[in-house]
Amino acid sequence: MASSLLFSFVTGYFLLLLLVAWRTSRHSNNESFFIGNRNSNWMLVAFGMIGTSLSGVTFVSVPGTVGDFTDDGHKAFGYFQVIIGNWIGYLIIAFVLLPLYYRLNLTSIYRYLHTRFGTVAYRTGSLFFILSRTVGATARLFLVINVLHLFILKDLGIPFGLTTAVILVMILLYTFEGGVKTIVYTDTLQTTFMLLGLVVCIVYILHTLGLSVGGAMQALDARGLTRIFHTDIQSKNFFGKQIVGGMFISIAMTGLDQEMMQKNISVRNLRDSKKNVVVFSFVMMLVSFLFLLLGGLLYLYALHKGAGYPGGDHKLLLDGRNVTGDDLFPTLALHYLPPAVSIIFIIGLISALFPSADGALTALTSSFCIDLLDFKDRTEMSERQKKRTRLTVHVSFAIVFLLCILLFKWVNNKSVIGVILELAGYTYGPLLGLFSFGIFTKRALPNRWTVTAVCLVAPAICWVLSRWSASWLGGFQIGIELLLINGILTFLGLWVLSLSKDHRHGNN
């Protein structure tokens, strides 16, 4: 299909987002930008969060994991182990964290750390969120922008840097005024298109291969591609590690993440916010399974078209094209599926792109303004001055995103989902430790730089452990449970610091 035609659909989709943004951002103010005036509909938030949580990583990377290899064979449906852990984590968010956030009437969830421990812990938590979300969001953005560039814009002579800059300008245009108030609606629209792309691709491939869903599962099972649980305790993919790691990833990357919680605390009341998270957790399990099913079907479709492993190195090739990992879905969708399906794929892909970026830009702007610039306490600043500062911060983060995406392009790692999960283990671990220490103990912390030092030392130790664990522990590999280890080390370090004060802290 002509790249110019596909590009026209990208442009049309963006114009639709601008229309929605214009309709929803009228009469908005700083409170609208930060928490949507606490008037968001919980059903819209729950549905839109699917798109934000899935993002381009799920849309492209998760299907590619099914036919990929590990030391003990195909990854198959092994990623569902993480999804099971995620589901448990979402329930903990609903019944432990959300009541805390609503009771304290928080705009930024990191204000809890200020209430509990003081300014240093508060600033430290905010900075780790800013680092975590910047790295995670730009990694997700890189994946989708790279696909758009390689398969569409490169043929039009548009360089990667310009592609990235234009897309970030697009995102800025529709989030500039409305913030969360706008994103609740644009995420709903984008989730709809993303799921439409998922379902259409599944239905088409099933029809082409002459299979029912049951028949497809049998065909995949015959090739060993339906295995969920990996039982080798030494492997990074061992089910215990994956489930526990997945649980703490959802707690940290959703429950302790300003972007995700910003939408939840914009819901009218705690009861509706809990319903939002619980419904969202079940829908996410179903949608994630469908993405894995799509990955298996794409693998079967590639084999049906004559793909094979000519080099003997587990790299699946079709007509000389690599269709392994992240390349599987886009290559088949844009070169081997009908034009109508290619268009739906592109719309689904950009629908996966925007929710992961617009929410991140908004949340980072909110955290920086509220947590680091003290918007809540700056009574000398007028509403207009705050708005001008907020817009400046918003644009500045867009520039940071641009630089980070160009860095990812330079590194050019083909397995982005693995990179994101590993980085999350390092950057969200201190947040997990700080919040856990505040919730599960009554101890105080010194309001000094030593709190920040503990939160830096713990990830450094984890980096050493991840690199040398196999040789030190007889082949045992640390996987996504690194996040939990990081949180525990942070917790223990904070406990040692708390020993310098004998009194108990009552503000929990």
Secondary structure, DSSP 4 states (H G I P E B T S, - for coil): --HHHHHHHHHHHHHHHHHHHHHHSTT--HHHHHHGGG-B-HHHHHHHHHHHHHHHIIIIIHHHHTT-EETTEE-TTTTHHHHHHHHHHHHHIIIIIHHHHHHTT-SSTTHHHHHHH-HHHHHHHHHHHHHHHHHHHHHHHHHHHHHHIIIIITTTT--HHHHHHHHHHHHHHHHTTTTHHHHHHHHHHHHHHHHHHHHHHHHHHHHHHT--HHHHHHHHHHTT-----B--TTSTTBHHHHHHHHHHHHIIIIIT-HHHHHHHTTBSSHHHHHHHHHHHHHHHHHHHHHHHHHHHHHHHHHHHTT-B-TTSSS--EETTEE-SGGGHHHHHHHHTS-HHHHHHHHHHHHHHHHHHHHHHHHHHHHHIIIIIS-TTT-TTS-HHHHHHHHHHHHHHHHHHHHHHHHHHHHH--S-HHHHHHHHHHHHSHHHHHHHHHHHH--B---SSTHHHHHHHHHHHHHHHHHHHHHHHTTT----TTHHHHHHHHHHHHHHHHHTT--SBP---
